[in-house]
Amino acid sequence: ETGVTQTPRHLVMGMTNKKSLKCEQHLGHNAMYWYKQSAKKPLELMFVYNFKEQTENNSVPSRFSPECPNSSHLFLHLHTLQPEDSALYLCASSAILRGFTDTQYFGPGTRLTVL
Amino acid sequence: TQLLEQSPQFLSIQEGENLTVYCNSSSVFSSLQWYRQEPGEGPVLLVTVVTGGEVKKLKRLTFQFGDARKDSSLHITAAQPGDTGLYLCAGANTGFQKLVFGTGTRLLVSP
């Protein structure tokens, strides 16, 4: 248990569906991240939020829409996905202290399958 | 673009054997981290090395950061089935917000 939870743990969706992934951290951190982990590529950073503000969008397609309502919660809204979007989506959080970002703690991930 | 290549990609060994995993880059990093990821879970941090030439030990695991801070190695002595998992190195520059992850090494230790 790392203090970062993700729901659901598994999700199967069709290409026309709309779904959301949820991440919650109980560590008092103020930075949150979404990563994509697929079999053929290294772990890819998708989005970064610092103090609820998005500071990084790593050229992610608009069919992925993040939302960070507060420092403890992070969502990833999904719509009209493609089969190649099937992957493990990981959330992470870290503390920012005096401008320095400390180590990231990862959640268990959501295994997404797009049919 | 900074890249980290890990070798080998896959490793299947018997309990009690020793092994070394390598993490190499042409870029310099201010620090380097090693994670282990078990099936169905997220990566869990094992160690952070920050000084060129630094060696850190975690029980049977020995981590080394290259003198030039471009590469790192992980050595496991007397591997156990509990060591099974995906090992990831990650390079960092000025803080740990933008990590560059390696390609990963999948280790299977059989009883």
Interface residues (C-beta under 8 A of the other chain):
Chain A: T2 V4 R9 A31 P42 L43 E44 L45 V48 N50 E56 L90 A92 S94 I96 F100 T101 D102 T103 Q104 Y105 F106 G107 P108 G109
Chain B: L4 Q33 G40 E41 G42 P43 V44 L45 T48 L88 A90 G95 F96 Q97 K98 L99 F101 G102 T103 G104
